[in-house]
Amino acid sequence: MAYKITAEIKKGWQSWGSIVLQRDSKITEKTLIKTLSTVKTPLGKSKVDVQVRNFECERV
């Protein structure tokens, strides 16, 4: 079973943008925020503030 995830995302200082993901498993808004907030940098991993609106996870 596949799932289509659509949402509007704002990471840190960036403006709002839309994403469309396809996954084999269901995902929650909280899990999406956790996944997108971790960023690799030359000094290792760091966290950025992520905001999500209009989150939808539907079976395809």
OpenMM code with the backbone's topology and positions (N, CA, C; nanometers):
from openmm import Vec3, app, unit

residues = "MET ALA TYR LYS ILE THR ALA GLU ILE LYS LYS GLY TRP GLN SER TRP GLY SER ILE VAL LEU GLN ARG ASP SER LYS ILE THR GLU LYS THR LEU ILE LYS THR LEU SER THR VAL LYS THR PRO LEU GLY LYS SER LYS VAL ASP VAL GLN VAL ARG ASN PHE GLU CYS GLU ARG VAL".split()
positions = [
    Vec3(0.0828, -0.1168, 0.0000),
    Vec3(0.0000, 0.0000, 0.0000),
    Vec3(0.0881, 0.1242, 0.0000),
    Vec3(0.0528, 0.2201, -0.0802),
    Vec3(0.1306, 0.3434, -0.0881),
    Vec3(0.0490, 0.4590, -0.0317),
    Vec3(0.1193, 0.5569, 0.0208),
    Vec3(0.0554, 0.6759, 0.0776),
    Vec3(0.1118, 0.8004, 0.0123),
    Vec3(0.0256, 0.8970, -0.0114),
    Vec3(0.0672, 1.0251, -0.0673),
    Vec3(0.0546, 1.1285, 0.0441),
    Vec3(0.1650, 1.1960, 0.0737),
    Vec3(0.1683, 1.2961, 0.1788),
    Vec3(0.1852, 1.4328, 0.1134),
    Vec3(0.0948, 1.5238, 0.1446),
    Vec3(0.1053, 1.6604, 0.0952),
    Vec3(0.0995, 1.7543, 0.2145),
    Vec3(0.1761, 1.8619, 0.2072),
    Vec3(0.1784, 1.9587, 0.3172),
    Vec3(0.2477, 2.0864, 0.2712),
    Vec3(0.2257, 2.1898, 0.3475),
    Vec3(0.3011, 2.3140, 0.3317),
    Vec3(0.4002, 2.3193, 0.4469),
    Vec3(0.5251, 2.3479, 0.4131),
    Vec3(0.6352, 2.3411, 0.5097),
    Vec3(0.7077, 2.4757, 0.5166),
    Vec3(0.7463, 2.5114, 0.6377),
    Vec3(0.8324, 2.6295, 0.6587),
    Vec3(0.9471, 2.5852, 0.7480),
    Vec3(1.0694, 2.5892, 0.6948),
    Vec3(1.1885, 2.5499, 0.7703),
    Vec3(1.2684, 2.6746, 0.8066),
    Vec3(1.2806, 2.6972, 0.9364),
    Vec3(1.3614, 2.8099, 0.9834),
    Vec3(1.3161, 2.9417, 0.9252),
    Vec3(1.4068, 3.0129, 0.8599),
    Vec3(1.3794, 3.1457, 0.8049),
    Vec3(1.3211, 3.1404, 0.6644),
    Vec3(1.3124, 3.0213, 0.6040),
    Vec3(1.2627, 3.0089, 0.4669),
    Vec3(1.1132, 3.0387, 0.4598),
    Vec3(1.0673, 3.0710, 0.3409),
    Vec3(0.9241, 3.0971, 0.3225),
    Vec3(0.8490, 2.9646, 0.3074),
    Vec3(0.7174, 2.9697, 0.3116),
    Vec3(0.6355, 2.8502, 0.3007),
    Vec3(0.6520, 2.7879, 0.1628),
    Vec3(0.6579, 2.6562, 0.1595),
    Vec3(0.6681, 2.5821, 0.0347),
    Vec3(0.5870, 2.4543, 0.0435),
    Vec3(0.5518, 2.3985, -0.0699),
    Vec3(0.4707, 2.2764, -0.0736),
    Vec3(0.5584, 2.1550, -0.0993),
    Vec3(0.5207, 2.0423, -0.0387),
    Vec3(0.5892, 1.9166, -0.0662),
    Vec3(0.4853, 1.8096, -0.0972),
    Vec3(0.5261, 1.7142, -0.1781),
    Vec3(0.4451, 1.5963, -0.2081),
    Vec3(0.5386, 1.4766, -0.1971),
    Vec3(0.5074, 1.3849, -0.1069),
    Vec3(0.5896, 1.2658, -0.0851),
    Vec3(0.5064, 1.1414, -0.1107),
    Vec3(0.5714, 1.0344, -0.1535),
    Vec3(0.5060, 0.9050, -0.1632),
    Vec3(0.5848, 0.8070, -0.0796),
    Vec3(0.5141, 0.7357, 0.0089),
    Vec3(0.5781, 0.6416, 0.1010),
    Vec3(0.5002, 0.5116, 0.1029),
    Vec3(0.5666, 0.4072, 0.1515),
    Vec3(0.5017, 0.2779, 0.1661),
    Vec3(0.4246, 0.2676, 0.2966),
    Vec3(0.4566, 0.3536, 0.3932),
    Vec3(0.3902, 0.3473, 0.5230),
    Vec3(0.3255, 0.4818, 0.5562),
    Vec3(0.2267, 0.4751, 0.6442),
    Vec3(0.1563, 0.5949, 0.6879),
    Vec3(0.2496, 0.6793, 0.7745),
    Vec3(0.2306, 0.8103, 0.7718),
    Vec3(0.3128, 0.9012, 0.8496),
    Vec3(0.2216, 1.0054, 0.9141),
    Vec3(0.2607, 1.0532, 1.0314),
    Vec3(0.1834, 1.1574, 1.0986),
    Vec3(0.2535, 1.2921, 1.0800),
    Vec3(0.1813, 1.3966, 1.1110),
    Vec3(0.2391, 1.5313, 1.1001),
    Vec3(0.3586, 1.5466, 1.1943),
    Vec3(0.3475, 1.4901, 1.3136),
    Vec3(0.4557, 1.4978, 1.4119),
    Vec3(0.5819, 1.4262, 1.3606),
    Vec3(0.5638, 1.3109, 1.2973),
    Vec3(0.6768, 1.2357, 1.2417),
    Vec3(0.7423, 1.3120, 1.1273),
    Vec3(0.6609, 1.3758, 1.0438),
    Vec3(0.7141, 1.4559, 0.9327),
    Vec3(0.7985, 1.5707, 0.9858),
    Vec3(0.7520, 1.6379, 1.0886),
    Vec3(0.8274, 1.7489, 1.1484),
    Vec3(0.9600, 1.6981, 1.2040),
    Vec3(0.9563, 1.5853, 1.2731),
    Vec3(1.0791, 1.5281, 1.3302),
    Vec3(1.1797, 1.4933, 1.2206),
    Vec3(1.1309, 1.4365, 1.1105),
    Vec3(1.2182, 1.3985, 0.9996),
    Vec3(1.2810, 1.5200, 0.9328),
    Vec3(1.2014, 1.6230, 0.9080),
    Vec3(1.2508, 1.7410, 0.8361),
    Vec3(1.3333, 1.8351, 0.9228),
    Vec3(1.3215, 1.8258, 1.0546),
    Vec3(1.3929, 1.9201, 1.1413),
    Vec3(1.5403, 1.8846, 1.1607),
    Vec3(1.5801, 1.7620, 1.1292),
    Vec3(1.7202, 1.7226, 1.1415),
    Vec3(1.7939, 1.7545, 1.0112),
    Vec3(1.9005, 1.8335, 1.0215),
    Vec3(1.9766, 1.8780, 0.9049),
    Vec3(2.1237, 1.8447, 0.9254),
    Vec3(2.1864, 1.7898, 0.8208),
    Vec3(2.3305, 1.7634, 0.8280),
    Vec3(2.4076, 1.8910, 0.7981),
    Vec3(2.5095, 1.9189, 0.8785),
    Vec3(2.5985, 2.0324, 0.8564),
    Vec3(2.7421, 1.9804, 0.8606),
    Vec3(2.8384, 2.0613, 0.8197),
    Vec3(2.9780, 2.0172, 0.8274),
    Vec3(3.0206, 1.9820, 0.9709),
    Vec3(2.9519, 2.0364, 1.0688),
    Vec3(2.9868, 2.0104, 1.2083),
    Vec3(2.9056, 1.8955, 1.2684),
    Vec3(2.8236, 1.8309, 1.1885),
    Vec3(2.7388, 1.7220, 1.2377),
    Vec3(2.5929, 1.7521, 1.2114),
    Vec3(2.5059, 1.6892, 1.2889),
    Vec3(2.3623, 1.7108, 1.2720),
    Vec3(2.3154, 1.8249, 1.3617),
    Vec3(2.2204, 1.9022, 1.3119),
    Vec3(2.1604, 2.0074, 1.3933),
    Vec3(2.0105, 2.0097, 1.3675),
    Vec3(1.9396, 2.0830, 1.4507),
    Vec3(1.7940, 2.0926, 1.4404),
    Vec3(1.7551, 2.2317, 1.3928),
    Vec3(1.6522, 2.2378, 1.3081),
    Vec3(1.5942, 2.3643, 1.2656),
    Vec3(1.4459, 2.3618, 1.2997),
    Vec3(1.3892, 2.4804, 1.3155),
    Vec3(1.2475, 2.4920, 1.3463),
    Vec3(1.1670, 2.4624, 1.2198),
    Vec3(1.0706, 2.3716, 1.2300),
    Vec3(0.9866, 2.3346, 1.1160),
    Vec3(0.8407, 2.3547, 1.1535),
    Vec3(0.7678, 2.4226, 1.0648),
    Vec3(0.6246, 2.4402, 1.0827),
    Vec3(0.5526, 2.3718, 0.9674),
    Vec3(0.4398, 2.3080, 0.9966),
    Vec3(0.3630, 2.2361, 0.8946),
    Vec3(0.2187, 2.2831, 0.8994),
    Vec3(0.1608, 2.3022, 0.7835),
    Vec3(0.0169, 2.3315, 0.7758),
    Vec3(-0.0417, 2.2579, 0.6559),
    Vec3(-0.1713, 2.2369, 0.6583),
    Vec3(-0.2449, 2.1653, 0.5529),
    Vec3(-0.1873, 2.0266, 0.5270),
    Vec3(-0.1576, 1.9534, 0.6342),
    Vec3(-0.1008, 1.8194, 0.6231),
    Vec3(-0.2101, 1.7201, 0.5823),
    Vec3(-0.1786, 1.6343, 0.4841),
    Vec3(-0.2689, 1.5274, 0.4429),
    Vec3(-0.1886, 1.4034, 0.4129),
    Vec3(-0.2386, 1.2907, 0.4598),
    Vec3(-0.1779, 1.1606, 0.4301),
    Vec3(-0.2900, 1.0703, 0.3821),
    Vec3(-0.2890, 1.0388, 0.2533),
    Vec3(-0.3980, 0.9597, 0.1969),
    Vec3(-0.3445, 0.8360, 0.1248),
    Vec3(-0.4227, 0.7302, 0.1314),
    Vec3(-0.3835, 0.6058, 0.0659),
    Vec3(-0.4055, 0.6175, -0.0836),
    Vec3(-0.3093, 0.5729, -0.1622),
    Vec3(-0.3169, 0.5795, -0.3073),
    Vec3(-0.3484, 0.4431, -0.3638),
] * unit.nanometer
topology = app.Topology()
chain = topology.addChain("A")
for resn in residues:
    res = topology.addResidue(resn, chain)
    for name in ("N", "CA", "C"):
        topology.addAtom(name, app.Element.getBySymbol(name[0]), res)
